[in-house]
Amino acid sequence: MKLQTLAAACAAVLSLSATAAFAAEPVTAKLAQPVAQPVKFIAGGAVFNCEGDTCIANATTTQTYATDTCKSVASKVGAIATFSGRKAFDDTRLAQCNVAAAKSTATTLAKQ
């Protein structure tokens, strides 16, 4: 019984280590328009630092690569030209992200 518990614990530690290593690659969002000043926010379980036309999240999770994260970034800093990490988003996924940027702009204009 102790051996089974030890084996299960080792398997859990190894799977967590593999997930952390897998998600360690930074996520980069190139913006359609640069931000006026540096911006920092959390999206998809990672801290994004934006300066100029680039937002980078270095300490990523598997959640950081999701379309919802891209939408969150777009709603905060505007339209996204590219969103990449393990691989780049295709045009369809980028269009989904940028819907959030358009909604954010419309809401801001409505408040003015």
N, C-alpha and C positions, 0 to 999 in steps of 0.2 A: 504494500500500500504506500509506504514512504517513497519507494522508487517511482511509482506512478505519479505521485504528487510532485516529486523533484523533476521528472521528465516534463510534466505539464507546465511547471514554472519556467523551465528552460525554454520550452517552445514559445511561451508567451513573451519572454524577454527577447528572443531572437526575432519574433515577428514584429515587435515594437521597434527594434533596432533597424530592421529592414525597411519598415515604413518611414522611419525618420531619415534614413539614408536616401530613400527613393524621393522624398519630398524636399530634400535639401537644396535642389537647384533653384536659383532665384527666378522670380516672375517679373517680367518687364512689360510695361504698357507704354507704347509710344503714342503720344497724344497728337490729335489733328492740329491743335492750337496749344502753344506753351502756356503754362500757368504764370500769372503775374508775379507771384512770389512763392517761395517754397511752401509746400503743404505736406502735412503728415497726418495719416489716419489709419484706422484698422479696417480691413476688409478681408473676408475669407480666412479669418484666423491668423492673419499676418499684418505687420506694420508696413504700409506703403509710404515711401519717401518720394515726393514729387518735386522736381526742379526742372525748369525749362520745359522741354517737350517729352520728358521721361519720368515715369514712376517705376520704382523698383522695390520689391519685397524680397528680402534676403532670407529671413527665417520663416520659410513657408511650411504649409501643411498640405495634405492632399486636397483639402477643401479650397485652397488658394487657386487651384487650376480650374475651378468651376465657372460656368457661364454666369451664375449669380454673383460671383466675386467681380467679374468683369463689369457687370451691370452696376454694381455698387461703386466701383472706381469711376465709371463713366458718369454716374449721377453726381459725383463729387467734383470732378475736374474736367468734364466735357468729353466730346467724342474721342474715341480711341482708334488710331490707325492700325496698330498691331498689338496683339496680346500674346505673349509667348512665355514658355517655361520649358517643360519637357519637349513640347512641340508648339508651333504657332496655331492660333485659331484660324479657321478658314473664313471666307467672306460671309457665309451664312451666320456663323456664331458671332462674328464682329457686328453684323447688322442687328442681331438680338441685343448685344451689349449697348449699342448706340441708341436704341429705342429709349433706354433709361436716360441717356444724356439729353435727348430731345424733350422728354417729359420734364426733366429737371429745369431746362431752359424755359420751357413754357410756363412752369409754375413760378419761376423767378420773375418772368415778365408780367405775369398776372398780378403778382404782389406789388409791382411798381406802379 
